[in-house]
C-alpha cells in the first residue's frame, strides 16, 4: 500500500467506542470474605450490569442468599420475586427492607456448585429517578440433598433515592462468600 | 486500531439446512463469560437441549420456571437430575416469521475449579416464556457447546445462533 493510501485509510477509519466496558472484578480468595464492595463507580455510563458466580460458606445448609446495598443505604428498599424450586413456583414482596436481594446461591455443603446471577441497574447515575434493579438468578443441585432441589427466578428491587449510585456492597444473608466467588461489574453506554 | 472489546462475537451461524444439532467448537478460553443468543424455528414442539464439550454422560441437571399455556394462566416449575443433556426452555415449533428466542449465559466458563452453572431465558410466540438453570457437574473448561433438539425433530434452516464472549477486567 502506498503511503498516501495508508494515510487516507487511517484518517477514514471509523473508530467505534466500546459500549460495554468492564469496570471492576473481584474474585474471592482462600478463606472467603464477608463483603464484596464496588466503590467510586464512575457516573459516565448509562447502565450497570453485575454478573456473578457465587458460593456461600454456609456449610450446614446448601443454600444462601446474595444481598445488595447501594451507596451504603441500610433501609427503605422494596423488592419482589418470582421463583421456582423445580416443583412449586412462588412469588412475594417485601417493603421497608434493609437490603435488596439478588438471588439464591449454593454453599460449601455441596462442593463445586456455584449459583449465578445477572443484575441490571438501569439509569444508575440519573439524579431525577429512583433506582430500580432487576436480577436473574439460578442454582441447581442435582437433587442433592433431596430437600434442596435448587432455585431460580427473578428479583426486582427499588432503591428509593435519586442519588447516583457510586457504591455497591454485596453480602451473604447467612454466611460469607466462599473462595472462587466472582463478581464482575460492567458499564453500558 | 480499536482497543480490545469487552463484549465480542466469538462465532455466529445461520443454518443452511435442517439439522438435529449445531456445535460451537474450539471456543477460546480467553473470556470470562459466554452468552449464547438463539433465534430459531424447529420442527417439533419440545424443549431444546445442549451438551458441553461433547459430553453426553449423565452429568446434567436443571430447574425450570415457565408459563406454558396459550392463555397465560399457568406457571410451572420442573426439574431433572442426572440427565445426558442440559436444558433450553423453548416449546414452540413455529414458523420462520414467529421464531423462538433464547439467551443462555455460561458464566466463568473457562475455570477449571468449579462445576458449570448455565442460566437462560427464552420463549416462543404462542405458548411459553420462562427461565431455566442447568448444572453441568464437571470442572472442565468449556471449549465446545452443542445445541440439540433433545432427540425430537430438527432445527430449521434459517435459524441463527451467535456466541459472544464477555471479558472482565
Interface residues (C-beta under 8 A of the other chain):
Chain A: X15 X16 X18 X19 X20 X21 X22 X23 X24 X25 X51 X52 X53 X55 X82 X83 X84 X85 X86 X87 X88 X89 X112 X113 X114 X115 X116 X117 X118 X136 X137 X138 X139 X140 X141 X142 X143 X149 X150 X151 X152 X153 X154 X180 X182 X184 X186
Chain B: X2 X3 X5 X6 X7 X32 X33 X61 X62 X63 X64 X65 X75 X76 X77 X78 X79 X81 X82 X105 X107 X108 X111 X113 X114 X115 X117 X118 X119 X121 X131 X132 X133 X134 X135 X137 X139 X166 X167 X168 X169
